[in-house]
Amino acid sequence: MTSKATNITWHPSLSHPERSQLRKQKGLTIWFTGLSASGKSTIAVALEQHLLHLNYHTYLLDGDNIRFGLNKNLGFSPDDRTENIRRIGEVAKLFADSSSVALASFISPYKADRDVARKLHEDGGFVFVEVFVDVPVEVAEKRDPKGLYKKAREGVIKEFTGISAPYERPEQPEVHLENTDLSVEEAVRKVVVYLEEKGLLDRPEEKKVLSEGL
């Protein structure tokens, strides 16, 4: 995306290694993607609670919550969805740079937009973990805790992902959760096991099995 700002200068501050040393943890982003009612936010909240219990600094970015503030001026057209994810990618990268574990829970239906978020992180030297929370649209529609699928079927909600707008499935997510019958605890365990296997939760002073007890 081309910047419209001119006459600006990047001001250096603490480096990421310095922040990591102070916080004794690595910064990264865990990006949950999937249909509405797939279970993204439920799993992300449970994962955040587990990581907080282990004394990790985290921050949860949720699709609905973000639209109350930062992205309140965006709708659900393809262009607005793209800008929504671009902004969240930038915010998540800032949290990763601060040596926090950013958990982003967004439908993020377009592969190109998710790739932009990933590239933002990788270009900055930060880890991006894509978690695909996978359920058939029939299962998500049956759950429908907010009544959104019903409204989409009735034509009240336009451009609704899975009904009147596409969802492009991730081709190679770092973690694939088939969440039709998976418990929240097992979903969290699978994510933590991946993070542990990749050394993403290692601290300078300790190395232990963080998925034990899940």
C-alpha positions in Angstrom: 0.0 0.0 0.0 1.4 3.4 -1.0 1.8 5.9 1.8 0.0 9.2 1.4 2.2 10.8 4.1 5.3 12.8 3.1 8.1 14.5 5.0 8.1 11.9 7.7 11.1 10.3 9.4 11.2 6.9 11.2 12.4 7.4 14.8 14.3 4.5 16.3 13.5 3.3 19.8 14.3 0.1 21.9 15.1 -2.8 19.7 13.1 -6.0 19.6 16.0 -8.0 21.2 16.2 -5.5 24.0 12.4 -5.8 24.7 12.6 -9.6 24.5 15.4 -9.6 27.1 13.4 -7.3 29.4 10.2 -9.3 29.1 12.0 -12.7 28.9 9.8 -13.9 26.0 9.6 -13.8 22.3 7.1 -11.6 20.4 4.8 -13.3 17.8 1.4 -13.2 16.3 -1.1 -16.1 16.4 -3.7 -15.4 13.7 -7.0 -17.3 14.0 -9.0 -17.5 10.8 -12.3 -19.2 10.0 -16.0 -18.7 9.4 -18.2 -16.8 11.8 -19.2 -19.2 14.6 -16.3 -21.5 13.8 -14.9 -21.1 17.4 -12.0 -18.7 16.7 -12.7 -16.2 19.5 -13.6 -19.0 22.0 -10.3 -20.7 21.4 -8.3 -17.5 21.3 -9.7 -16.4 24.7 -8.9 -19.8 26.2 -5.4 -19.7 24.8 -4.8 -16.2 26.2 -5.9 -17.3 29.6 -3.6 -20.3 29.5 -0.6 -18.1 28.4 -1.4 -15.5 31.1 -1.5 -18.3 33.7 2.1 -19.1 32.5 3.0 -15.4 32.9 3.3 -14.6 29.3 2.4 -11.1 28.1 -0.4 -11.3 25.6 -3.0 -9.2 23.8 -6.1 -10.4 22.1 -7.4 -8.6 19.0 -11.0 -9.6 18.3 -12.9 -8.9 15.1 -16.0 -7.5 16.7 -14.2 -5.5 19.4 -11.9 -3.8 16.8 -14.9 -2.5 14.9 -16.1 -0.6 18.0 -13.0 1.7 17.7 -10.1 1.4 15.3 -12.1 0.1 12.4 -15.5 1.6 13.2 -15.4 3.4 9.8 -15.1 0.2 7.8 -18.0 -2.0 6.5 -17.9 -5.4 4.9 -17.3 -4.7 1.2 -14.2 -6.4 -0.3 -12.2 -3.2 -0.1 -13.2 -2.6 3.5 -12.4 -6.1 4.5 -9.0 -5.8 3.0 -8.3 -2.5 4.9 -9.6 -4.1 8.1 -7.1 -6.9 7.9 -4.3 -4.6 6.8 -4.8 -2.4 9.9 -5.0 -5.4 12.2 -1.8 -6.8 10.7 0.0 -3.6 11.5 -1.4 -3.5 15.0 -0.5 -7.1 15.7 3.0 -6.5 14.4 3.4 -3.7 16.9 2.4 -6.0 19.7 4.8 -8.7 18.4 7.6 -6.0 18.3 6.9 -5.2 21.9 7.6 -8.9 22.7 3.9 -9.7 23.4 2.1 -12.6 22.1 -0.6 -11.1 19.9 -3.7 -13.2 19.3 -5.7 -12.0 16.4 -9.2 -13.5 15.8 -10.6 -12.5 12.5 -12.6 -14.2 9.8 -10.1 -12.7 7.3 -11.7 -14.5 4.4 -9.3 -13.6 1.6 -5.9 -15.4 1.2 -4.3 -12.3 -0.2 -5.1 -10.2 2.9 -3.8 -12.9 5.2 -0.7 -13.1 3.1 -0.2 -9.3 3.5 -0.5 -9.7 7.3 2.0 -12.5 7.2 4.5 -10.5 5.1 4.3 -7.5 7.4 5.5 -9.8 10.2 8.1 -11.7 8.2 9.6 -8.5 6.7 10.0 -7.2 10.3 11.6 -10.5 11.5 8.5 -11.5 13.5 6.8 -14.9 13.7 3.3 -15.3 12.2 1.4 -18.4 13.1 -1.8 -19.0 11.1 -4.4 -21.1 12.9 -7.3 -22.3 10.7 -10.4 -23.0 12.7 -12.1 -25.2 10.3 -15.8 -26.1 10.4 -18.3 -26.7 7.5 -20.6 -23.8 6.9 -23.5 -26.1 7.8 -22.0 -26.6 11.3 -21.3 -22.8 11.7 -24.8 -22.0 10.6 -26.4 -24.5 13.0 -24.4 -22.9 15.9 -25.2 -19.3 14.8 -24.9 -17.8 18.4 -25.4 -14.2 17.1 -28.2 -15.0 14.6 -26.1 -13.7 11.8 -26.5 -16.7 9.4 -30.3 -16.4 9.8 -30.1 -12.7 8.9 -27.9 -13.5 5.9 -30.3 -16.1 4.6 -33.1 -13.6 5.0 -31.1 -11.0 3.0 -30.9 -8.6 6.0 -27.1 -8.9 6.1 -25.4 -8.5 2.7 -21.9 -9.9 1.8 -21.9 -12.4 4.6 -18.9 -14.8 4.5 -19.9 -18.3 3.7 -23.4 -17.4 2.5 -23.2 -14.4 0.1 -19.4 -13.8 0.2 -16.5 -16.2 -0.2 -14.1 -17.7 2.3 -10.8 -18.8 0.9 -9.5 -21.7 2.9 -5.8 -21.5 4.1 -3.7 -23.8 2.0 -0.9 -24.4 4.5 -1.7 -23.1 7.9 0.7 -23.7 10.7 -2.1 -25.2 12.8 -5.3 -26.8 11.4 -8.1 -27.3 13.9 -11.0 -29.3 12.6 -13.4 -27.8 15.1 -16.7 -29.7 14.5 -16.3 -31.9 17.6 -13.0 -30.6 19.1 -13.1 -29.4 22.7 -11.8 -26.0 23.6 -9.2 -27.6 25.8 -7.9 -29.9 23.1 -7.8 -27.0 20.6 -5.7 -24.9 22.9 -3.4 -27.9 23.6 -2.8 -28.4 19.8 -1.8 -24.8 19.4 0.4 -24.8 22.5 2.1 -28.0 21.3 2.9 -26.4 18.0 4.3 -23.3 19.7 6.4 -25.5 22.0 7.7 -27.7 19.2 8.9 -24.6 17.4 10.5 -23.1 20.5 8.3 -20.0 20.3 7.5 -20.1 24.1 11.0 -20.7 25.2 12.4 -18.3 27.8 16.1 -17.6 28.2 16.2 -19.1 31.7 13.9 -22.1 31.3 12.7 -24.9 29.0 9.9 -27.1 30.0 6.8 -28.8 28.6 4.2 -26.0 28.7 1.4 -28.2 27.2 1.4 -30.5 30.3 -1.8 -30.3 32.2 -3.9 -29.3 29.2 
